[in-house]
Structures are given as C-alpha cells and as structure tokens.
C-alpha cells in the first residue's frame, strides 16, 4: 500500500519540485498540495493522507499552527516538517505541535524519501543539527530528579530500557537487535510506554526522557 503524502509549501515551484522528486517512488503517492496552513488543514482531512510534508513560514496560517490543528484530529496523519529555517523556537514548537520529524530543505533527496517512510511508520526523525541542539538545550537545564515523573514508576524494567533506546534515536529494528527481542515485541513495548506515559508519539517520548532525566545529555 502506498504512503499518501500531502505537500504543503507556499511556493508553487518548491511544491512542484517535491512532487517531481517523489514521483519515481513506487510506495509514495502524492495525493494533494496546499499553499498555506488553512489549505493544509482542509486538504489533510479531505485527502485522508498518511503524511503531511509541511513548510513552516506560510501566509494566513503558519506550518506550526497547521500541524497542531492537523494532529489534534482523530486518525491524524503524521507530519514531517521540512524548512529552510533551523532556529530553535521552530524546532521546539514543531515538536510540541505534534510533528513526527524535522528536516532542513537542504537535506539530501534520499534522506527526505527515507524520512517520509520513517515518520509514516511512527518513528521519530530529527535532522542531526536539530538533535544536537535539542540535547544542548536539555544539557543547559537544571538536572531533574533521577526518578523523573511519577508515571515512570508504572513502566516495567524492559519498558524503561525501551524508552531509553527510543530516546537515543534507535528504530524498532535497532532496539530489537540491542535487546535481543523480536521486532513485534519491541513494538508492543513502545506502545505500552506511550500509553502508560500518555504520550502521543515517539518524539514526545524523546523529549520526556531528557526532561525527566531517564537519559542524560552525553550519557
């Protein structure tokens, strides 16, 4: 089954370039385009896409607020932010809004295509530059209590291990290899972690792991 992608950017030529780039991919189908945030929200609902490739700076409604509205709906598609801007406030706001990934527009084409597949599958994806600053941001904050939020006590030792590896950016397949488990078992553990901690997705799990001290920058 093809991944249904909605391309959102306020520049028509940029949208056309993304469409042209994705056309050869047999498992990716561009089902719509939008030139601003309002059109993106409407198109996401109308096309029932699996993933929105979202720009940030757009007229009428920016990509951050559009992401927030799209992700708040039922059976919401994933959102991959793709922008020329890598300023910290955009990164954090995009993650808080529910984006599953954040790439810069100068990323190689194969990284973008791989990113679409990864984010659609529910994995977290952050450009290396973004990950580095995310870690630096948490490193500057006061050290949180070792036990973290009370909700962490509900995790089993294996689920806590899984959260740690998710926070380090490992995919389900990589976690399975690390813990010597079946990938289906890892998926079950990840789902349990998200449910017990009332998290929407893996990106929120990464942020919580750093904020709670489950993983320490540089550790």
N, C-alpha and C positions, 0 to 999 in steps of 0.2 A: 504494500500500500504506500502511495506517495505521501510525502510530507507537504501539506498545503501551506504555502507561505504568502503572507501579505507584505508587500514592500511599501514602506512609508518614508517619504523624504519630500521636502518642499521644492526640490529641484528636479524638473522632469528628466533632464539628461542623466542625472545620477540614478534615478529610478530605472530608466531605460538600460543603463549600464549594469545594474544589478540583475535585471531580468535577463539580459543577454548572457551574463555570467552563469546564471543558474539553469538556463535552458538545456544545456547538454546533460545535466544530471538526471538520470532516469528515475531516481527516487525523490525528486523535488519538483513540485508543481506550483508555479506562481499563479495564485487564484485571484489576485487583485492588487490595486495600487491606491495610495492615498497621498495627498499633498499637504495635509495638516492634521493636527491632532483630532479635531472633531470628525473629520472624514475617516480617520483611522479607527476610531471607536465604532462608528456606524459600519464600516466595512468589515471589521473583525467579527461583529455579530452576524452580518449578512452572509459572509463567505464561509463562516464556521471554519476558519483556518486553524492550523495546528501551531503556527508560529508567526509572530509579527516581527519583521526586521524594521526596527524603529530608530529614526533620527531623533535628536533632542531639540535643536533650535528650529522651530517652525512657527509660522504665523497662526493667529487665532488661539491655538491651544498647543502648548509645547509637548514634547515626547514624554516627559516625566509624568505630567498630569494625565496624558492619554494612557500611559502604561498603568497608572493607578486605577483608572476607570475600567480599562480592559480586564485587568487582573482581579477586580472586585466582583466580576460577574460569575455566574455558575458555568462550569465546564469551560473555564477561561483558557485561551491559548497561551503558550509560553511567549515571552518577549525577549528578543536579543537586541540590546542597544548597540547601535553602530554609529559612531560620531567622529568628527574631527577634533572634538574637544575632550581633553582628559583631565579637566580641572576637578579637584577633589569633591566639591559640592555636587557636581553632576554624578559622580560615581556613587556617593552615599545616598543621594536622593533616588537614583535609579534603583538601587538595591532595596531601599525602603519601600519604593513603589511596587515592588514585586518582580522586577526584571530578573530573568534567569541567567543573563550573561551580559558582558560589556566588552565590546571590541572597538578598536580605533579603525577609522576608514583606511588607514594606510597599511592595515594588516594584509598579508599575502592572500590571494584568492583561495588557495587550498585551506587556509586557516578559517576563512569565513564559511566555506562549504562544510568543513568538519564541525564548526561551531553550531551551525544550524541543526545538524544531526544530534550533536551532544545536548544542546539545550532542549530540543524537542523531546529527547528521551528523559528529561527531568534532571539532568546533571547540571552542576554549576560551572560556569565558564567565565573567567576573568582574564583579560589581557595581562601579560606579565607585568607591564608597567603599573596596571591597576592593582594587581595583587601585592606588589611591592609597597605601594603607598598605603594600601589597606592595613598591612602588617605594621608599617611605620606609625600609622595613626594609633593603633591599639598599644603599640610599644610606648607611646608618649603618655598614655593614660595611667592613673594610679593602679597599682596591682590589685586585682579583685580578690575576694576570698577564695581559698583553694577549693572549697566545696561548691562554690557557684550557687546559682538559683536553687531553691528547694526542689524544683521539678526534676533536677538532675538525679536526685536520690531515687526516683522511680525507675531509672534505667538499670538494666542488668549489666554486669561487667562486660559482656560481649557487646551490648548496645553502646556502652560508653567507649569501648575500643572502636566501634564503627563510627561513632561521632568524631572521634579524634582523627581518624583516617579521612573522613569526609572533609573535615576542616583543613587537612593538608592538601586537599585538591585531588585525591585519588578517585578514580571511577569505580563503579561496582566491580568490574572485572579485576581491577588492580587490588581492590580491597579483598576480593575473593582469594587472589593469589597470596596476598600478605597474611591473611588469617587461615589459609588452607581450608576454605569453605567453598561450597557450590555458589555460583553467582545468584541463583534463585534464593538461597538462604540469606545472602547479603542484602538482596532487595527487601526481604522480609524484615531484616534488622533495621534498615534505613527507614522503611515505612513506620516501624514501631517507634523509632526515635522521633520522627516528625510528629507522629500522633501524640506521644506522651508529652512532648515539649510544646505542643500546639504551634508548630511551625508550618508555614505554607510550602516551603521547598528547601532544597539543599543550600541555596545562597543564605537564607536566614539561619540555617544550621551553622554555616561557617562563621557568620557574624556573632551568633550566640556563643560559640565555642571560644572565640577570642575574648569576648566581653566577660564571660564567666570564669576565664582562667583555665578551662579544660586544656587549652593549648596555649603555650606562651610564645610570643614572637622570638624566633631564633632557637626555639626548643624543638 
